Amino acid sequence: MATVNIALPDGMKHWAEEQAKTGRYADVSDYISDLIRRDQARAEKIAQMQRHVDEGLASGVGSRTPEELFDEATARAAARSGR
Protein backbone atom coordinates (compact mmCIF):
# COMPACT_ATOMS: atom_id res chain seq x y z
CA MET A 1 0.00 0.00 0.00
CA ALA A 2 1.31 3.44 -0.89
CA THR A 3 1.70 6.28 1.60
CA VAL A 4 0.60 9.85 0.88
CA ASN A 5 1.29 12.82 3.13
CA ILE A 6 -1.21 15.67 2.95
CA ALA A 7 -1.46 19.03 4.65
CA LEU A 8 -4.86 20.06 5.98
CA PRO A 9 -6.09 23.24 7.60
CA ASP A 10 -6.59 22.77 11.34
CA GLY A 11 -10.38 22.66 11.01
CA MET A 12 -10.28 19.87 8.42
CA LYS A 13 -7.73 17.90 10.44
CA HIS A 14 -9.94 18.18 13.51
CA TRP A 15 -12.99 17.10 11.49
CA ALA A 16 -11.22 14.04 10.10
CA GLU A 17 -10.02 13.07 13.58
CA GLU A 18 -13.54 13.43 14.97
CA GLN A 19 -14.93 11.21 12.20
CA ALA A 20 -12.38 8.55 13.10
CA LYS A 21 -13.36 8.77 16.78
CA THR A 22 -17.00 7.92 16.00
CA GLY A 23 -15.97 4.28 15.60
CA ARG A 24 -17.12 4.09 12.00
CA TYR A 25 -13.51 4.39 10.83
CA ALA A 26 -10.37 2.77 12.21
CA ASP A 27 -8.40 5.99 11.84
CA VAL A 28 -8.08 9.17 9.78
CA SER A 29 -6.52 7.22 6.91
CA ASP A 30 -9.56 4.93 6.79
CA TYR A 31 -11.85 7.99 6.73
CA ILE A 32 -9.90 9.58 3.86
CA SER A 33 -9.92 6.27 1.94
CA ASP A 34 -13.71 6.08 2.32
CA LEU A 35 -14.08 9.64 0.98
CA ILE A 36 -11.97 8.73 -2.06
CA ARG A 37 -13.96 5.52 -2.70
CA ARG A 38 -17.23 7.46 -2.53
CA ASP A 39 -15.85 10.14 -4.85
CA GLN A 40 -14.76 7.47 -7.33
CA ALA A 41 -18.24 5.91 -7.27
CA ARG A 42 -19.84 9.34 -7.74
CA ALA A 43 -17.55 10.13 -10.68
CA GLU A 44 -18.46 6.79 -12.33
CA LYS A 45 -22.19 7.51 -11.92
CA ILE A 46 -21.70 10.93 -13.53
CA ALA A 47 -19.71 9.39 -16.39
CA GLN A 48 -22.40 6.75 -16.90
CA MET A 49 -25.12 9.42 -16.97
CA GLN A 50 -23.08 11.42 -19.49
CA ARG A 51 -22.77 8.33 -21.69
CA HIS A 52 -26.58 7.94 -21.58
CA VAL A 53 -27.03 11.61 -22.49
CA ASP A 54 -24.56 11.27 -25.37
CA GLU A 55 -26.34 8.15 -26.64
CA GLY A 56 -29.68 9.94 -26.44
CA LEU A 57 -28.40 12.96 -28.33
CA ALA A 58 -26.82 10.73 -30.98
CA SER A 59 -30.06 8.78 -31.46
CA GLY A 60 -31.80 11.74 -33.03
CA VAL A 61 -35.30 13.08 -32.66
CA GLY A 62 -38.00 10.56 -31.78
CA SER A 63 -41.45 10.31 -33.29
CA ARG A 64 -43.47 9.76 -30.10
CA THR A 65 -45.40 12.57 -28.46
CA PRO A 66 -44.64 13.65 -24.90
CA GLU A 67 -47.92 12.03 -23.84
CA GLU A 68 -46.93 8.71 -25.40
CA LEU A 69 -43.56 8.84 -23.65
CA PHE A 70 -45.24 9.63 -20.34
CA ASP A 71 -47.74 6.82 -20.73
CA GLU A 72 -44.97 4.35 -21.53
CA ALA A 73 -42.90 5.49 -18.53
CA THR A 74 -45.95 5.20 -16.27
CA ALA A 75 -46.69 1.69 -17.55
CA ARG A 76 -43.06 0.62 -16.97
CA ALA A 77 -43.09 1.99 -13.43
CA ALA A 78 -46.36 0.23 -12.68
CA ALA A 79 -45.02 -3.06 -14.05
CA ARG A 80 -41.90 -2.78 -11.88
CA SER A 81 -43.93 -2.13 -8.75
CA GLY A 82 -46.24 -5.07 -9.46
CA ARG A 83 -49.42 -3.10 -10.04
C-alpha positions as CSV (number, residue, x, y, z in Angstrom):
1,M,0.0,0.0,0.0
2,A,1.3,3.4,-0.9
3,T,1.7,6.3,1.6
4,V,0.6,9.9,0.9
5,N,1.3,12.8,3.1
6,I,-1.2,15.7,2.9
7,A,-1.5,19.0,4.6
8,L,-4.9,20.1,6.0
9,P,-6.1,23.2,7.6
10,D,-6.6,22.8,11.3
11,G,-10.4,22.7,11.0
12,M,-10.3,19.9,8.4
13,K,-7.7,17.9,10.4
14,H,-9.9,18.2,13.5
15,W,-13.0,17.1,11.5
16,A,-11.2,14.0,10.1
17,E,-10.0,13.1,13.6
18,E,-13.5,13.4,15.0
19,Q,-14.9,11.2,12.2
20,A,-12.4,8.6,13.1
21,K,-13.4,8.8,16.8
22,T,-17.0,7.9,16.0
23,G,-16.0,4.3,15.6
24,R,-17.1,4.1,12.0
25,Y,-13.5,4.4,10.8
26,A,-10.4,2.8,12.2
27,D,-8.4,6.0,11.8
28,V,-8.1,9.2,9.8
29,S,-6.5,7.2,6.9
30,D,-9.6,4.9,6.8
31,Y,-11.8,8.0,6.7
32,I,-9.9,9.6,3.9
33,S,-9.9,6.3,1.9
34,D,-13.7,6.1,2.3
35,L,-14.1,9.6,1.0
36,I,-12.0,8.7,-2.1
37,R,-14.0,5.5,-2.7
38,R,-17.2,7.5,-2.5
39,D,-15.9,10.1,-4.9
40,Q,-14.8,7.5,-7.3
41,A,-18.2,5.9,-7.3
42,R,-19.8,9.3,-7.7
43,A,-17.6,10.1,-10.7
44,E,-18.5,6.8,-12.3
45,K,-22.2,7.5,-11.9
46,I,-21.7,10.9,-13.5
47,A,-19.7,9.4,-16.4
48,Q,-22.4,6.8,-16.9
49,M,-25.1,9.4,-17.0
50,Q,-23.1,11.4,-19.5
51,R,-22.8,8.3,-21.7
52,H,-26.6,7.9,-21.6
53,V,-27.0,11.6,-22.5
54,D,-24.6,11.3,-25.4
55,E,-26.3,8.1,-26.6
56,G,-29.7,9.9,-26.4
57,L,-28.4,13.0,-28.3
58,A,-26.8,10.7,-31.0
59,S,-30.1,8.8,-31.5
60,G,-31.8,11.7,-33.0
61,V,-35.3,13.1,-32.7
62,G,-38.0,10.6,-31.8
63,S,-41.4,10.3,-33.3
64,R,-43.5,9.8,-30.1
65,T,-45.4,12.6,-28.5
66,P,-44.6,13.6,-24.9
67,E,-47.9,12.0,-23.8
68,E,-46.9,8.7,-25.4
69,L,-43.6,8.8,-23.6
70,F,-45.2,9.6,-20.3
71,D,-47.7,6.8,-20.7
72,E,-45.0,4.4,-21.5
73,A,-42.9,5.5,-18.5
74,T,-45.9,5.2,-16.3
75,A,-46.7,1.7,-17.5
76,R,-43.1,0.6,-17.0
77,A,-43.1,2.0,-13.4
78,A,-46.4,0.2,-12.7
79,A,-45.0,-3.1,-14.1
80,R,-41.9,-2.8,-11.9
81,S,-43.9,-2.1,-8.7
82,G,-46.2,-5.1,-9.5
83,R,-49.4,-3.1,-10.0
